[in-house]
Amino acid sequence: MQLQLISFVLIILHCMDYTGCQQHSSSRHRQHKQISGVSSGCQQGGCLTCSDYNGCLSCKPRFFMHLERIGMKQIGVCMTSCPPGFYGTRSPERNTCTKCRSECDSCFNKNFCTRCRAGFYLHLGKCQESCPEGLVGSDTQRECVPMCPVDCESCVNSETCTQCRLGLLQHGGRCLHLCPEEYEPNDNLMECTPRVHCEVGEWSEWSECSKSGRTCGFKRGQVTRTRQILQYPSPFGTPCPEISEVKDCVVKRRKCKEGPPRNRKYKDKQGGRRERKREREREREREAGEREDSDNRNKTEHRHRRGHDTQPVSPEDSFVQ
């Protein structure tokens, strides 16, 4: 009943400046139509009742009534949430949007700001021109922030830094020139990070005694063993130890059944030399045999000649002479 009375008063005020006022006041049917929200001026989906001139007069449940100023007059608008600079209040009769305090850009209610306008700083829901002791005003955030230590660029409070000045390293909320023991500087993060030391696995078994890649044909050789790197160190961590070892060994000499491929060429060369040596020896033997045969023939001929010279001369041969 109270809402209808308010609507009727607004219509009368509207009629005082609007031509055709007599038609609105004389037609009760048209007045009822206007109040019920079926007028052509009721464009908002959240309107329950409206006016061609004043917009929404009342809103549907869960909607907030917000008065928008257009020039010298205000238009009623029904909204699901209030715009920035206003907060919503609910009541059984009406849900309305109420303007925040003058120093607030946005607020939760009349006494609790969520963002301040320029020149004010938020602290515990209040917008104030200066911050309490130990805090400073941030023009970017428009709120009171902790006063950081001298070496800090940003901090959580007066004792905990989150970012240090150039040339300093952040560690445990403090800014340091040198990292503590077991930590090392990280130039990319500009902080101290834990050192990582090298880790290696267990040694393998000793290899078979060998020499120049052979495992036979010698008495003194060497054996080796190795181990794997499990964790490589950071730049300042403990470096890795040796991952291979070599020591001398002594074995009972034994002949090789077949030498490694790289010795075959040597053996072939040695075999060729021996074959050529045997060929020269056979040549010398043939030459010696031929010389001996030649000497024997010469001796035989010489004996024949000597035997012919010593034979007796017959009378006929003597007479002939």
C-alpha positions as a Markdown table, in Angstrom:
| # | Residue | x | y | z |
|---|---|---|---|---|
| 1 | Met | 0.0 | 0.0 | 0.0 |
| 2 | Gln | 2.8 | 2.3 | 0.9 |
| 3 | Leu | 4.6 | 1.5 | -2.4 |
| 4 | Gln | 1.5 | 2.4 | -4.4 |
| 5 | Leu | 1.1 | 5.7 | -2.6 |
| 6 | Ile | 4.8 | 6.6 | -3.4 |
| 7 | Ser | 4.3 | 5.6 | -7.1 |
| 8 | Phe | 1.1 | 7.7 | -7.3 |
| 9 | Val | 2.9 | 10.7 | -5.9 |
| 10 | Leu | 5.7 | 10.3 | -8.4 |
| 11 | Ile | 3.2 | 10.2 | -11.2 |
| 12 | Ile | 1.6 | 13.4 | -10.0 |
| 13 | Leu | 4.9 | 15.1 | -9.9 |
| 14 | His | 5.6 | 13.9 | -13.4 |
| 15 | Cys | 2.3 | 15.2 | -14.6 |
| 16 | Met | 3.0 | 18.7 | -13.4 |
| 17 | Asp | 5.8 | 19.1 | -16.1 |
| 18 | Tyr | 4.4 | 16.8 | -18.7 |
| 19 | Thr | 1.8 | 17.6 | -21.2 |
| 20 | Gly | -1.3 | 15.4 | -21.1 |
| 21 | Cys | -1.4 | 15.4 | -17.4 |
| 22 | Gln | -5.1 | 15.5 | -17.3 |
| 23 | Gln | -5.3 | 12.2 | -19.3 |
| 24 | His | -3.1 | 10.4 | -16.6 |
| 25 | Ser | -5.1 | 11.8 | -13.7 |
| 26 | Ser | -8.5 | 11.2 | -15.3 |
| 27 | Ser | -8.0 | 7.7 | -16.3 |
| 28 | Arg | -7.7 | 5.4 | -13.3 |
| 29 | His | -7.3 | 2.4 | -15.6 |
| 30 | Arg | -4.3 | 3.9 | -17.4 |
| 31 | Gln | -2.8 | 4.8 | -14.0 |
| 32 | His | -3.1 | 1.3 | -12.8 |
| 33 | Lys | -1.5 | 0.1 | -16.0 |
| 34 | Gln | 1.5 | 2.4 | -15.4 |
| 35 | Ile | 2.0 | 1.3 | -11.8 |
| 36 | Ser | 1.8 | -2.4 | -12.6 |
| 37 | Gly | 4.9 | -2.3 | -14.8 |
| 38 | Val | 3.3 | -2.9 | -18.2 |
| 39 | Ser | 4.1 | 0.6 | -19.5 |
| 40 | Ser | 6.2 | 1.0 | -22.6 |
| 41 | Gly | 8.8 | 2.9 | -20.4 |
| 42 | Cys | 9.6 | -0.2 | -18.3 |
| 43 | Gln | 12.6 | -1.7 | -20.2 |
| 44 | Gln | 14.5 | -3.2 | -17.3 |
| 45 | Gly | 14.1 | -7.0 | -16.8 |
| 46 | Gly | 14.4 | -6.6 | -13.0 |
| 47 | Cys | 11.6 | -4.0 | -12.7 |
| 48 | Leu | 8.5 | -4.9 | -10.8 |
| 49 | Thr | 6.8 | -1.5 | -11.3 |
| 50 | Cys | 8.0 | 1.4 | -13.4 |
| 51 | Ser | 7.2 | 4.8 | -14.9 |
| 52 | Asp | 7.8 | 6.2 | -18.4 |
| 53 | Tyr | 9.5 | 9.2 | -16.8 |
| 54 | Asn | 11.2 | 7.8 | -13.7 |
| 55 | Gly | 12.1 | 4.3 | -14.8 |
| 56 | Cys | 11.8 | 1.5 | -12.3 |
| 57 | Leu | 9.8 | 2.3 | -9.2 |
| 58 | Ser | 10.3 | -1.1 | -7.5 |
| 59 | Cys | 12.4 | -4.2 | -8.2 |
| 60 | Lys | 11.8 | -7.9 | -8.3 |
| 61 | Pro | 13.2 | -10.0 | -5.4 |
| 62 | Arg | 17.0 | -10.2 | -5.1 |
| 63 | Phe | 17.4 | -7.1 | -7.3 |
| 64 | Phe | 18.8 | -3.8 | -6.0 |
| 65 | Met | 17.3 | -0.4 | -6.7 |
| 66 | His | 19.9 | 2.0 | -8.0 |
| 67 | Leu | 19.2 | 5.7 | -8.9 |
| 68 | Glu | 21.1 | 6.9 | -11.9 |
| 69 | Arg | 21.4 | 10.6 | -12.3 |
| 70 | Ile | 20.7 | 11.9 | -15.8 |
| 71 | Gly | 21.0 | 15.7 | -15.9 |
| 72 | Met | 18.7 | 17.1 | -13.2 |
| 73 | Lys | 16.6 | 13.9 | -12.7 |
| 74 | Gln | 17.2 | 10.4 | -11.4 |
| 75 | Ile | 16.1 | 7.2 | -13.2 |
| 76 | Gly | 15.5 | 4.0 | -11.2 |
| 77 | Val | 17.4 | 0.9 | -12.4 |
| 78 | Cys | 17.1 | -2.6 | -11.0 |
| 79 | Met | 20.5 | -4.4 | -10.8 |
| 80 | Thr | 21.7 | -7.8 | -9.5 |
| 81 | Ser | 24.7 | -6.1 | -7.8 |
| 82 | Cys | 25.6 | -2.5 | -7.1 |
| 83 | Pro | 28.1 | -0.6 | -9.2 |
| 84 | Pro | 31.5 | 0.5 | -8.0 |
| 85 | Gly | 31.3 | 3.2 | -5.3 |
| 86 | Phe | 28.1 | 1.7 | -3.9 |
| 87 | Tyr | 27.2 | -1.1 | -1.6 |
| 88 | Gly | 24.0 | -3.1 | -1.4 |
| 89 | Thr | 21.6 | -3.2 | 1.6 |
| 90 | Arg | 18.7 | -5.6 | 1.9 |
| 91 | Ser | 15.5 | -5.2 | 3.8 |
| 92 | Pro | 12.1 | -6.9 | 3.7 |
| 93 | Glu | 10.6 | -3.9 | 1.9 |
| 94 | Arg | 13.3 | -2.9 | -0.5 |
| 95 | Asn | 16.9 | -3.7 | -1.6 |
| 96 | Thr | 18.8 | -0.5 | -2.4 |
| 97 | Cys | 22.3 | 0.6 | -3.5 |
| 98 | Thr | 23.9 | 3.1 | -1.1 |
| 99 | Lys | 26.9 | 5.3 | -2.0 |
| 100 | Cys | 30.2 | 4.6 | -0.2 |
| 101 | Arg | 31.9 | 7.2 | 1.9 |
| 102 | Ser | 33.5 | 10.0 | -0.1 |
| 103 | Glu | 37.1 | 8.7 | 0.4 |
| 104 | Cys | 36.2 | 5.2 | -0.8 |
| 105 | Asp | 36.4 | 4.0 | -4.4 |
| 106 | Ser | 34.6 | 0.8 | -3.4 |
| 107 | Cys | 33.3 | -0.5 | -0.1 |
| 108 | Phe | 31.7 | -3.5 | 1.5 |
| 109 | Asn | 29.4 | -1.4 | 3.7 |
| 110 | Lys | 29.2 | 2.0 | 5.2 |
| 111 | Asn | 32.2 | 1.5 | 7.6 |
| 112 | Phe | 34.4 | -0.8 | 5.6 |
| 113 | Cys | 36.2 | 0.4 | 2.4 |
| 114 | Thr | 37.9 | -2.1 | 0.0 |
| 115 | Arg | 39.7 | 0.5 | -2.1 |
| 116 | Cys | 40.5 | 4.2 | -1.6 |
| 117 | Arg | 40.4 | 7.1 | -4.0 |
| 118 | Ala | 43.7 | 8.8 | -4.9 |
| 119 | Gly | 45.4 | 10.5 | -2.0 |
| 120 | Phe | 44.0 | 8.1 | 0.6 |
| 121 | Tyr | 45.5 | 4.8 | 1.9 |
| 122 | Leu | 43.6 | 1.8 | 3.0 |
| 123 | His | 44.3 | 0.3 | 6.5 |
| 124 | Leu | 42.0 | -2.0 | 8.3 |
| 125 | Gly | 39.0 | -1.1 | 6.1 |
| 126 | Lys | 39.5 | 2.7 | 6.6 |
| 127 | Cys | 40.8 | 5.2 | 4.0 |
| 128 | Gln | 43.1 | 7.7 | 5.7 |
| 129 | Glu | 45.5 | 10.4 | 4.5 |
| 130 | Ser | 48.5 | 9.0 | 6.5 |
| 131 | Cys | 49.5 | 5.6 | 7.7 |
| 132 | Pro | 50.2 | 4.4 | 11.3 |
| 133 | Glu | 53.7 | 4.1 | 12.6 |
| 134 | Gly | 55.8 | 1.4 | 10.9 |
| 135 | Leu | 53.7 | 1.6 | 7.7 |
| 136 | Val | 54.1 | 3.7 | 4.6 |
| 137 | Gly | 51.5 | 4.7 | 1.9 |
| 138 | Ser | 51.7 | 2.9 | -1.4 |
| 139 | Asp | 50.4 | 5.1 | -4.2 |
| 140 | Thr | 50.2 | 2.1 | -6.5 |
| 141 | Gln | 48.1 | -0.1 | -4.2 |
| 142 | Arg | 46.5 | 2.9 | -2.4 |
| 143 | Glu | 47.0 | 1.2 | 0.9 |
| 144 | Cys | 49.4 | 1.2 | 3.9 |
| 145 | Val | 52.2 | -1.3 | 3.5 |
| 146 | Pro | 55.1 | -2.3 | 5.8 |
| 147 | Met | 58.1 | -0.1 | 6.0 |
| 148 | Cys | 60.9 | -2.3 | 4.6 |
| 149 | Pro | 64.4 | -2.6 | 5.8 |
| 150 | Val | 67.0 | -0.4 | 4.1 |
| 151 | Asp | 68.3 | -3.2 | 1.8 |
| 152 | Cys | 64.8 | -4.3 | 0.7 |
| 153 | Glu | 63.0 | -3.5 | -2.5 |
| 154 | Ser | 59.8 | -5.2 | -1.2 |
| 155 | Cys | 58.9 | -6.9 | 2.0 |
| 156 | Val | 56.2 | -8.7 | 3.9 |
| 157 | Asn | 56.9 | -6.7 | 7.1 |
| 158 | Ser | 59.7 | -4.7 | 8.7 |
| 159 | Glu | 61.7 | -7.9 | 9.2 |
| 160 | Thr | 61.0 | -10.1 | 6.1 |
| 161 | Cys | 62.2 | -9.1 | 2.7 |
| 162 | Thr | 60.9 | -10.7 | -0.5 |
| 163 | Gln | 63.2 | -8.8 | -2.9 |
| 164 | Cys | 66.6 | -7.2 | -2.3 |
| 165 | Arg | 68.3 | -4.2 | -3.8 |
| 166 | Leu | 70.6 | -4.8 | -6.8 |
| 167 | Gly | 73.8 | -6.5 | -5.8 |
| 168 | Leu | 72.4 | -8.2 | -2.7 |
| 169 | Leu | 71.1 | -11.8 | -2.3 |
| 170 | Gln | 67.9 | -12.8 | -0.6 |
| 171 | His | 68.1 | -15.5 | 2.0 |
| 172 | Gly | 65.5 | -16.4 | 4.7 |
| 173 | Gly | 63.8 | -13.0 | 4.4 |
| 174 | Arg | 67.1 | -11.1 | 4.7 |
| 175 | Cys | 69.4 | -9.3 | 2.2 |
| 176 | Leu | 73.0 | -10.5 | 2.3 |
| 177 | His | 76.3 | -9.7 | 0.6 |
| 178 | Leu | 77.6 | -13.3 | 1.0 |
| 179 | Cys | 75.7 | -16.6 | 1.3 |
| 180 | Pro | 76.0 | -18.6 | 4.5 |
| 181 | Glu | 77.8 | -22.0 | 4.5 |
| 182 | Glu | 76.3 | -24.8 | 2.4 |
| 183 | Tyr | 74.6 | -22.1 | 0.2 |
| 184 | Glu | 75.7 | -20.5 | -3.0 |
| 185 | Pro | 74.6 | -17.4 | -4.9 |
| 186 | Asn | 72.1 | -17.8 | -7.8 |
| 187 | Asp | 72.5 | -14.9 | -10.1 |
| 188 | Asn | 69.3 | -15.6 | -12.0 |
| 189 | Leu | 67.1 | -15.7 | -8.9 |
| 190 | Met | 69.3 | -13.2 | -6.9 |
| 191 | Glu | 69.1 | -15.4 | -3.8 |
| 192 | Cys | 71.1 | -18.0 | -2.0 |
| 193 | Thr | 70.3 | -21.6 | -2.9 |
| 194 | Pro | 71.6 | -24.8 | -1.3 |
| 195 | Arg | 74.9 | -26.3 | -2.6 |
| 196 | Val | 74.7 | -29.6 | -4.4 |
| 197 | His | 77.6 | -32.0 | -4.0 |
| 198 | Cys | 78.7 | -34.7 | -6.4 |
| 199 | Glu | 77.5 | -38.2 | -5.7 |
| 200 | Val | 79.1 | -41.4 | -7.3 |
| 201 | Gly | 78.1 | -45.0 | -7.3 |
| 202 | Glu | 80.0 | -48.1 | -6.2 |
| 203 | Trp | 83.2 | -49.3 | -7.9 |
| 204 | Ser | 82.9 | -52.0 | -10.5 |
| 205 | Glu | 84.9 | -55.3 | -10.3 |
| 206 | Trp | 88.6 | -55.1 | -11.5 |
| 207 | Ser | 89.0 | -56.0 | -15.2 |
| 208 | Glu | 91.1 | -58.9 | -16.5 |
| 209 | Cys | 94.8 | -58.2 | -16.6 |
| 210 | Ser | 95.8 | -56.9 | -20.1 |
| 211 | Lys | 98.6 | -55.2 | -21.9 |
| 212 | Ser | 98.1 | -53.1 | -25.1 |
| 213 | Gly | 94.7 | -54.7 | -25.6 |
| 214 | Arg | 96.0 | -58.2 | -25.2 |
| 215 | Thr | 95.3 | -60.7 | -22.4 |
| 216 | Cys | 98.1 | -63.1 | -23.3 |
| 217 | Gly | 101.8 | -63.2 | -24.4 |
| 218 | Phe | 103.0 | -61.0 | -21.5 |
| 219 | Lys | 103.9 | -61.2 | -17.8 |
| 220 | Arg | 103.2 | -57.7 | -16.5 |
| 221 | Gly | 100.0 | -55.7 | -17.4 |
| 222 | Gln | 97.3 | -53.5 | -15.9 |
| 223 | Val | 93.7 | -53.9 | -14.5 |
| 224 | Thr | 91.0 | -51.2 | -14.4 |
| 225 | Arg | 87.7 | -50.4 | -12.6 |
| 226 | Thr | 85.1 | -47.7 | -13.0 |
| 227 | Arg | 82.1 | -46.1 | -11.2 |
| 228 | Gln | 79.1 | -43.9 | -12.4 |
| 229 | Ile | 78.2 | -40.3 | -11.4 |
| 230 | Leu | 74.8 | -40.3 | -9.7 |
| 231 | Gln | 74.6 | -36.5 | -9.0 |
| 232 | Tyr | 76.5 | -33.8 | -10.8 |
| 233 | Pro | 77.6 | -30.9 | -8.5 |
| 234 | Ser | 76.4 | -27.3 | -8.5 |
| 235 | Pro | 78.9 | -24.6 | -9.4 |
| 236 | Phe | 80.1 | -24.3 | -5.8 |
| 237 | Gly | 79.5 | -27.9 | -4.7 |
| 238 | Thr | 82.1 | -30.6 | -4.1 |
| 239 | Pro | 83.5 | -31.7 | -7.5 |
| 240 | Cys | 83.3 | -35.3 | -8.5 |
| 241 | Pro | 86.3 | -37.7 | -7.7 |
| 242 | Glu | 88.0 | -40.0 | -10.1 |
| 243 | Ile | 85.6 | -42.4 | -11.8 |
| 244 | Ser | 88.2 | -44.8 | -13.1 |
| 245 | Glu | 91.3 | -46.4 | -11.5 |
| 246 | Val | 94.3 | -48.4 | -13.1 |
| 247 | Lys | 96.9 | -50.5 | -11.3 |
| 248 | Asp | 99.7 | -52.9 | -12.4 |
| 249 | Cys | 99.2 | -56.7 | -12.4 |
| 250 | Val | 101.4 | -59.8 | -12.9 |
| 251 | Val | 100.2 | -63.0 | -14.6 |
| 252 | Lys | 101.8 | -66.3 | -15.6 |
| 253 | Arg | 103.1 | -65.9 | -19.1 |
| 254 | Arg | 101.1 | -67.9 | -21.6 |
| 255 | Lys | 101.2 | -68.1 | -25.4 |
| 256 | Cys | 98.4 | -66.6 | -27.4 |
| 257 | Lys | 96.4 | -69.0 | -29.5 |
| 258 | Glu | 95.7 | -66.3 | -32.0 |
| 259 | Gly | 96.9 | -62.8 | -31.8 |
| 260 | Pro | 94.7 | -59.8 | -32.1 |
| 261 | Pro | 94.0 | -58.6 | -35.6 |
| 262 | Arg | 96.4 | -55.8 | -35.4 |
| 263 | Asn | 99.3 | -58.3 | -34.9 |
| 264 | Arg | 98.5 | -60.4 | -37.9 |
| 265 | Lys | 100.1 | -58.0 | -40.3 |
| 266 | Tyr | 103.3 | -58.0 | -38.2 |
| 267 | Lys | 103.2 | -61.8 | -38.2 |
| 268 | Asp | 102.6 | -61.9 | -41.9 |
| 269 | Lys | 105.6 | -59.6 | -42.5 |
| 270 | Gln | 107.8 | -61.8 | -40.2 |
| 271 | Gly | 106.6 | -64.9 | -42.1 |
| 272 | Gly | 107.5 | -63.3 | -45.4 |
| 273 | Arg | 110.9 | -62.5 | -44.2 |
| 274 | Arg | 111.5 | -66.0 | -43.0 |
| 275 | Glu | 110.3 | -67.4 | -46.3 |
| 276 | Arg | 112.6 | -65.1 | -48.3 |
| 277 | Lys | 115.5 | -66.1 | -46.0 |
| 278 | Arg | 114.8 | -69.8 | -46.6 |
| 279 | Glu | 114.7 | -69.1 | -50.4 |
| 280 | Arg | 118.1 | -67.4 | -50.2 |
| 281 | Glu | 119.5 | -70.4 | -48.3 |
| 282 | Arg | 118.1 | -72.8 | -50.8 |
| 283 | Glu | 119.6 | -70.7 | -53.6 |
| 284 | Arg | 123.0 | -70.7 | -51.9 |
| 285 | Glu | 122.7 | -74.5 | -51.4 |
| 286 | Arg | 122.0 | -74.9 | -55.1 |
| 287 | Glu | 124.9 | -72.7 | -56.0 |
| 288 | Ala | 127.2 | -74.6 | -53.6 |
| 289 | Gly | 126.1 | -77.9 | -55.1 |
| 290 | Glu | 126.7 | -76.7 | -58.6 |
| 291 | Arg | 130.2 | -75.5 | -57.7 |
| 292 | Glu | 130.9 | -78.8 | -56.1 |
| 293 | Asp | 129.7 | -80.7 | -59.2 |
| 294 | Ser | 131.8 | -78.5 | -61.4 |
| 295 | Asp | 134.9 | -79.1 | -59.2 |
| 296 | Asn | 134.3 | -82.8 | -59.3 |
| 297 | Arg | 134.1 | -82.8 | -63.1 |
| 298 | Asn | 137.3 | -80.8 | -63.4 |
| 299 | Lys | 139.1 | -83.2 | -61.0 |
| 300 | Thr | 137.9 | -86.2 | -63.0 |
| 301 | Glu | 139.1 | -84.7 | -66.3 |
| 302 | His | 142.4 | -83.8 | -64.8 |
| 303 | Arg | 143.0 | -87.3 | -63.6 |
| 304 | His | 142.1 | -88.6 | -67.0 |
| 305 | Arg | 144.6 | -86.4 | -68.7 |
| 306 | Arg | 147.3 | -87.4 | -66.2 |
| 307 | Gly | 146.6 | -91.1 | -66.8 |
| 308 | His | 146.9 | -90.7 | -70.5 |
| 309 | Asp | 150.3 | -89.1 | -70.3 |
| 310 | Thr | 151.9 | -91.9 | -68.2 |
| 311 | Gln | 150.9 | -94.9 | -70.5 |
| 312 | Pro | 154.0 | -96.9 | -72.2 |
| 313 | Val | 154.8 | -96.3 | -75.9 |
| 314 | Ser | 154.5 | -99.3 | -78.3 |
| 315 | Pro | 157.3 | -100.1 | -80.9 |
| 316 | Glu | 155.1 | -99.1 | -83.7 |
| 317 | Asp | 154.5 | -95.7 | -82.1 |
| 318 | Ser | 158.2 | -95.4 | -81.5 |
| 319 | Phe | 159.1 | -96.3 | -85.1 |
| 320 | Val | 156.6 | -93.9 | -86.5 |
| 321 | Gln | 158.2 | -91.2 | -84.5 |
